[in-house]
Amino acid sequence: MARICVFCASSQRLDQRWLDLAHDLGVEIGRRGHELVSGGGCVGMMGAVADGAREGGARTYGVIPQKLVDLEVADTKSDELVVTDGMASRKTLLIERADAFVVLPGGLGTLDELFEVWTTATLDLHRKPILLLDYEGFYDGLLQWLRTLASQEFVRSTALSMLLTSHDVPTSLDLIEASLLGAGRS
């Protein structure tokens, strides 16, 4: 069993296919016996992944800043909900609590979380797998840009190789599980 942190959009204006993707990932996390670590929101993809995880039988752990609790978007159904004083402390707790990370489609917050967890991995502050779920080619442009950065020596190729990618939920969790097993964790 692993604690899998999912970074994703919390927007309430998303197309249903993105909510379905998040829900399906949550269900599969639970079905495979893992726990969900999330940003502690109950809206958008964040809410869908948490609801799916609980439907699949997963324990859920959310971390949310007080400002978002005040906006009434906290996932009060979480098995454990930790309230922080801001976004930086939220990210620190998410990274500490998780064994692995899956990044679903998202906006600025999701990208911020991706780059934080990835940068800390490249600095050897943790050795936790990070997977970008590139559903329907959502991250194709980002991946191309990252390859360009690596080809121009702005990003080390070893850093680029740390970022796992997949296009669907089952393969994503297969890659995370294999990575954790290879590192002696599961």
C-alpha positions in Angstrom: 0.0 0.0 0.0 1.3 3.5 -0.9 0.1 7.0 -0.2 -0.4 8.5 -3.6 -0.7 12.3 -3.8 -2.7 13.6 -6.7 -2.2 17.2 -8.0 -5.1 18.4 -10.2 -7.5 21.2 -11.0 -10.0 22.5 -8.6 -12.0 24.6 -11.1 -15.7 24.1 -11.1 -16.0 25.0 -14.7 -14.3 22.0 -16.3 -15.6 19.7 -18.9 -17.0 16.4 -17.5 -14.3 14.3 -19.1 -11.7 15.8 -16.7 -13.9 15.1 -13.7 -14.4 11.5 -14.9 -10.6 11.1 -15.3 -10.0 12.3 -11.7 -12.8 10.1 -10.4 -11.5 7.0 -12.3 -8.0 7.6 -10.9 -9.4 7.9 -7.3 -11.4 4.7 -7.7 -8.4 2.8 -9.0 -6.2 4.1 -6.2 -8.7 2.7 -3.7 -9.2 -0.6 -5.7 -5.5 -1.2 -5.6 -5.3 -0.7 -1.8 -3.6 2.6 -1.8 -4.4 5.8 0.1 -5.1 9.2 -1.4 -3.2 12.3 -0.4 -4.8 15.5 -1.8 -5.0 19.2 -1.6 -8.1 18.8 0.6 -10.6 20.4 -1.7 -14.1 19.1 -2.5 -14.6 20.9 -5.8 -13.5 20.2 -9.4 -11.1 17.4 -10.1 -9.8 17.5 -6.6 -13.2 16.7 -5.2 -13.8 14.0 -7.9 -10.5 12.2 -7.2 -11.3 12.2 -3.4 -14.9 10.9 -3.9 -13.6 8.2 -6.3 -10.9 7.1 -3.9 -13.4 6.7 -1.1 -15.7 4.8 -3.5 -12.8 2.5 -4.3 -12.2 1.9 -0.5 -9.2 4.3 0.0 -8.4 6.2 3.1 -8.2 9.9 2.2 -5.9 12.6 3.7 -6.4 16.2 2.7 -4.2 19.3 3.3 -5.9 22.6 2.8 -5.1 26.3 3.6 -7.4 28.1 6.0 -8.3 30.6 3.3 -9.8 27.8 1.2 -11.6 26.4 4.3 -13.1 29.9 4.7 -14.4 29.7 1.1 -16.2 26.4 2.1 -14.4 24.2 -0.4 -12.8 21.8 2.1 -13.3 18.1 1.7 -14.9 17.5 5.1 -15.5 13.8 4.1 -11.7 13.2 4.3 -10.6 10.6 6.8 -8.0 13.2 8.0 -8.1 16.9 7.0 -5.2 19.1 8.0 -5.6 22.9 7.8 -2.5 25.0 7.1 -1.7 28.7 7.3 -0.8 28.9 3.6 0.1 27.2 0.3 3.8 26.7 1.1 3.1 24.7 4.2 0.4 22.8 2.4 2.9 21.7 -0.3 5.5 20.7 2.4 2.9 18.5 4.1 1.8 16.9 0.9 5.3 16.1 -0.1 6.1 14.7 3.3 3.0 12.5 3.5 3.1 11.0 0.0 5.1 8.0 -1.3 4.4 9.0 -4.9 2.8 11.7 -7.0 0.4 11.7 -9.9 -0.2 15.0 -11.8 -3.5 15.2 -13.6 -4.5 18.1 -15.9 -4.6 21.4 -14.1 -3.7 25.0 -14.1 -1.2 27.2 -12.3 -1.6 25.5 -8.9 -1.1 22.1 -10.4 2.0 23.2 -12.3 3.4 24.9 -9.2 3.0 21.6 -7.3 4.5 19.6 -10.1 7.6 21.8 -10.3 8.0 21.9 -6.6 7.9 18.2 -6.1 10.0 17.6 -9.2 12.6 20.2 -8.3 13.0 18.8 -4.8 13.5 15.3 -6.3 16.2 16.6 -8.6 17.9 18.0 -5.5 17.7 14.6 -3.9 15.5 15.8 -1.1 13.3 12.9 -1.8 13.2 9.8 -4.1 9.5 9.5 -4.7 8.1 8.7 -8.1 6.4 11.5 -10.0 4.1 10.7 -12.9 2.5 13.2 -15.3 -0.8 11.7 -16.6 -0.9 13.2 -20.1 -4.5 12.3 -20.9 -5.6 13.2 -24.4 -2.2 14.9 -24.9 -3.0 17.6 -22.3 0.7 18.0 -21.4 2.2 17.5 -24.9 3.2 21.2 -25.2 4.8 21.2 -21.8 6.7 18.0 -22.5 8.0 19.4 -25.8 9.1 22.5 -24.0 10.9 20.5 -21.3 12.7 18.4 -24.0 13.8 21.7 -25.6 15.1 22.9 -22.3 17.1 19.7 -21.8 18.5 19.9 -25.4 19.8 23.4 -24.6 21.2 22.2 -21.2 18.8 24.3 -19.1 17.5 21.0 -17.6 19.6 18.0 -17.0 18.6 14.8 -18.9 18.6 13.0 -15.6 16.0 15.4 -14.3 13.9 14.8 -17.3 14.1 11.1 -16.9 12.8 11.4 -13.3 9.4 12.4 -14.7 7.3 9.4 -15.6 4.5 9.8 -18.2 1.5 7.9 -19.1 -1.8 8.5 -21.0 -4.2 6.5 -19.0 -5.1 5.6 -15.4 -4.2 1.9 -15.3 -0.8 2.4 -16.9 -0.1 5.3 -14.6 -0.7 3.3 -11.4 1.3 0.3 -12.9 4.3 2.7 -13.4 4.0 4.1 -9.9 3.7 0.7 -8.3 6.7 -0.6 -10.4 8.7 2.4 -9.4 7.9 2.0 -5.7 8.6 -1.8 -5.9 12.0 -1.1 -7.5 12.8 1.4 -4.7 11.9 -1.2 -2.1 8.6 0.5 -1.1 5.1 -0.5 -1.9 
